[in-house]
Structures are given as structure tokens and as C-alpha cells.
Amino acid sequence: MPDDLLATALDHAARGWHVFPLRPDDKRPAFPDHAAADCTGRDPRCRAASRHLGWEDRATTDPTRIRRAWSTRPYGIGVACGPSGLVVVDLDVTPDGGPSGLDTLTALTDRHGGTVDPTYTVTTGRGGAHLYYRHPAAGPALRNTAGTIGPAVDTRAHGGYVVGAGSTVAGRPYTVDLDVDPGPLPAWLAGLLAPAPLPPQRPVVVDLPANRTGAYVRAAVTREVERVTSAASGERNRALYIAAVALGQLAAGGALPEDDARTLLEQAGAAAGLRPAEVYRTVRSGLAAGARRPRTVAA
């Protein structure tokens, strides 16, 4: 089993898919073993990066790292969709007799006059299906959805992952049903998954003293906001977390009101196209992490 999983993880990486270990026979990531809000920096990888590294940061296509991980334990295979340039449509089965994910997708296809061409397909442990598609090259970064476009249909994109073929969860295998290259995400489906336009954002005026301290903090705020709003697709959540840690340190040191820091970060995350729930969680985690390492600014 470990050799099979290693070979499959290497095959995924050869396709350009970024993989990371899942706990054996489980959907949960094997590393890290702590949440961003609880990061103390003792994990060697977090310490080396001077920030918390989650599963998406650790996902890789590096064969050396993959061999090192999967040679030790029968880890499952997680496929990080954002770094891999994938959108995965998750079609669930419904034991209560309701419409299945396939039923919903078929109805949506008919309603929108679209098509669903054959693509790389994995049968999930419960008998559903994962349809792998290439993320559109143009347009907004697509995020995860859960039942947004219809019953029993979820999607995984930036910020999400799926259990890869070759893995098992609760003893149930994930197997390749159609081994072809992922096709482009159908345009009609991309339109349904596109995030809603952002509402107008009111600027936040931070009341800082007109001295050296105020100038330093103002420059730091500007730098961190620009870090978020200028981040590349797939890097925006990470940029928001880094910015929240930095401003959380200043807030904890008394140089910046925490409410102002939170509002500025939330607006920057929204302007970058991140979903409100994601922005809220990331800002909260980053501010909490920064608060554990206060930074004072000399007058």
C-alpha cells in the first residue's frame, strides 16, 4: 500500500498537481497538526518561514519531498486545487432518495444549454464522483462552493482540496474512473461559480499622530494593504494572513487600534476578491497570531 500511494502521489505531481499527505484512511491533512490561530512557531516549517504554513503552503510537486513523506507512512493523497490550477466538481450521492449530484448537474446542463465533456474523473469512497477541470485562464479566481449551484453539488478550487485517487477514507477507496487530462471548465459552469461583484467599499480613515511614529505606522499599513490587493491569484489568502499578522503585532504593541486594523484588512481582502467568510477567518487568525508577538514603535 505505501508503495502504491507513493507511485500515485508521484504520478499526480507529474501532471502538475500539488499534493500533500492526508492522515491514513482519513480526509484530514496530516500536517500541520495545529490551526493558524494556535501556531506557536515551534513547528520547524512554520519557524523556518516565520509564519504559519498550512496544507496549501506545504502542497508540492517536488518528487524528493513526496518520496520522503510517502515512504514513511501510508498517507492518503490530498490534491490542492488552487496551486494545481484545478476546479473539481464534487457530485455527491444522496442516501435519502433526493436528487444526486449527477441529477443536479444534468438538469443544470439542460437548463443552460451547455455541455459536459469527458474529463479526468475519480469515483469517491461513497460512490459519488470528482470531475477535474482546468481553472479558467481569464476571469476571477474561483473559490469553494457547497450546494451553491444546486443540491449535492460542491466545488473545490482556490483554498480547497480533494482526496486524490489511490487514497481510502474509512476503508472506502477513491479510484480513477476516467484517466484523461482535465478538460477546460465549461464556460456556462464557470459563470455560475463566479463570485458576486463586490459592494462599494468606504475608505477607513486611521487617526494617527503626525509624528515619526504615525508616519511609520501609516507606511506599514499602506504596505500591508498593498500586499493583499496586489497579490496574485491563488496567493491572496496567504497575503492577507501575513498582513494580518504584521498589523496584529502593531495593534498588540499599541501603535494601531485593533478595530482599525481589522477593518482595513477586511476591506483589503474584499477588494482582492476573497469571500467574506474566508476574509473573516483569515483576519481573525492573523491578528491573533500577531498579538502573541507585540511590536512597539519607538517615538
Beta strands, then each sheet from edge to edge (+ up, - down):
strand 1: 18-22
strand 2: 76-80
strand 3: 86-91
strand 4: 121-123
strand 5: 129-134
strand 6: 145-146
strand 7: 153-156
strand 8: 161-163
strand 9: 168-169
strand 10: 172-173
strand 11: 175-178
strand 12: 183-184
sheet 1: 1+ 2- 8+
sheet 2: 6+ 7- 3+ 5- 4+ 11-
sheet 3: 6+ 7- 3+ 5- 12-
sheet 4: 9+ 10-
end
